[in-house]
Amino acid sequence: MSNDSLNPTEKRAAISLAGVFAFRMLGLFMLMPVLAVYGQSLQDVSPLWIGLAIGAYGLTQAVLQIPMGWLSDKFGRKPIIIGGLLVFALGSVIAALADSIYWVTFGRALQGMGAIASALLALAADLSRDEQRPKVMAVIGMCIGMSFAVAMLLGPMIAASFGIAGIFWLTAVLAIVGIAIITFMVPNAVNKAPKGDTIASFADIRRLVQNPQLLRLDLGVLLLHLTLTTIFVALPGQLIRDGLAADRHWQLYIPVFLLAFILMAPMMIVAIRKQKEKQTFLLSIAMLVVSSVTLYCFVDSLWVIAGAMLVYFIAFNFLEATMPALVSRIAPANQKGSAMGVFSSGQFLGAFIGGALGGVLAQNFAVDTIFAATAIIGVIWFVIAWGMQVPPKSKAISLVSAVENEQQATELADQLVSLPGVLEATVVRDENRSYLKVDDKIFDLKQAKQVLGLS
């Protein structure tokens, strides 16, 4: 199997995990354009509680991503993902049965407690090689983007026929479908962080948060989703003012999203094959800034809005696929779930802050002020990302080793990690195995075997 293509396990993992993400996000996205309209029939409704109902999900997601990622490191990915989907389904049922905005808000908060994004991304990382991981993440990102596009079309239709409750019932059903996919379709991961590794402690999580390179990515995904939700507070209303009725918004969204996926491919090829990951990363952030400046300057033209959103979503899709792959490469092998938890917390916190920021700006200023704000945020991110360092691609190798006690295991690990090209070394005494994470352009297998007494 060529290193330039996905192997069967990676293809199966990419398609099945993307399906879980898409089904889960579809119901959430469908709610965005309709809650403020159809939620008016609920008891005790007010603009404040509509905002809380929308934001409650993102807030609980942000709070629980790190613990859920940590639990997936400790107890395995699939049990945590299935448990999270069950909690998500329960929250959907409560919201579907609610006749008060208070109970809808509670149901939304409970949905957010099924915070499985970090575990899903970590499982995708477990099931893919370093050089193919961006492709797997790209498939997931594309399916999430497509679910957004489909939701913009289906949400108003379902709400018009069945009300808000209909969307929540559909969300619950899709969560159950997700459980079936995880159980029967997603491959079982061969954990590259062996059981002899130490599960991430809270001190480890603190170090993950403080790691400069991981912090750049965590802040980056926060700012990326902050701009997304801020823009979509203003964009639907602006499209209506420019003459595009609400029931025709899909005519702009669908072509833009499809073209964005197609045009992202050359950027992925340049980044991976030409080893220009940092350059294309910074270019993508610059594209976000350009799209926001364009919206600020030409907000009254539908064609210009369509072009600006195309540029935005080409960049968004590239960054959405690239950043999780970089996190998984930087994080220690046994702490990928925890690192993804920190990363996903930033993602959902950004969505929560973006919605609040967009609401405040829309209430107090002209719509172009929102686009000016997202442009400034993009410039800030560009400055933050300038110092990023792209980690070398690595390969996992397992070799037989025999040690009698933990001291010998520690000494052997020190010898192995000192070899050229060895990025990480873990010696597991109970398994009589040594696990190496190596740069195969530098690594010499014969040297490692000599250290282990195998040659």
CORNORCOR-V117588 format. One line per field, one symbol per residue. ss: DSSP state (2 for helix, 1 for strand, 0 for the rest). phi: phi as a letter, one per 40 degrees, with the letter a starting at -180 (. if undefined). psi: psi as a letter, one per 30 degrees, with the letter a starting at -180 (. if undefined). A space follows every 50 residues. Layout:
ss=???
phi=???
psi=???
This chain:
ss=00000002222222222222222222222222002222222010002222 22222222222222222222222220222222222222222222222001 22222222222220002222222222000222222222222222222222 22222222222222222222222222222222220000000000000000 02222222220222222222222222222222222222222000022202 22222222222222222222222000222222222222222222222000 02222222222222222222222222222200222222222222222222 22222222222222002222222222222222222000000000111111 00000222222222222000011111112220111111000000222222 22000
phi=.cccbccdccccccccccccdccccdcccccdcbcccccccccgcadccc cccccdccccdccbccdcccccccbhccdccccccccdcccccdccccbb ccccccccccdccccbdccccccccdcbcdcbcdcccccccccccccccc ccccdccccccbgddccccccccccccccccccbbccccccccccccccd cccccccccccdcccdcccccccccccccccccccdcccccchbcdcbcc ccccccccccccccddccccccccfbcccccccccccccdcccccccbcc bcccdccccccdcccdccccccccccdccccddcbccccccccccccccc cccccccccccccbbccccccccccccccdcdcccdccbccccbbcbbbc abbcaccccccccccccccdgccaabbbcccfbbbbbbcccbcbcccccc ccgba
psi=kkfflkleeeeeeeeeeeeeeeeefeeeeffeffefefffflkgkleefe eeeefeeeeeeeefeeeeeeeeeefleeeeeeeeeeeeeeeeeeeefkgk feeeeeeeeeeffiigeeeeeeeeeegkleffeeeeeeeeeeeeeeeeee efeeeeeeeeegaeeeeeeeeeeeeeeeeeeeefeklkkjjfjlfflkkk lfeeeeeeefkeeeeeeeeeeeeefeeeeeefeeeeeeeefggjleggff feeeeeeeeeeeffeeeeeeeeeghheeeeeeeeeeeeeeeeeeeeehfg keeeeeeeeeeefeeeeeeeeeeeeeefeekkeggeeeefeeeeeeeeee eeeeeeeeeeeeefllefeeeeeeeeeeeeeeeefegkkklkklkkkkkk ljlfleeeeeeeeeeeffkkfjekkkkjeffhlkkkjljffekjeeeeee efhg.
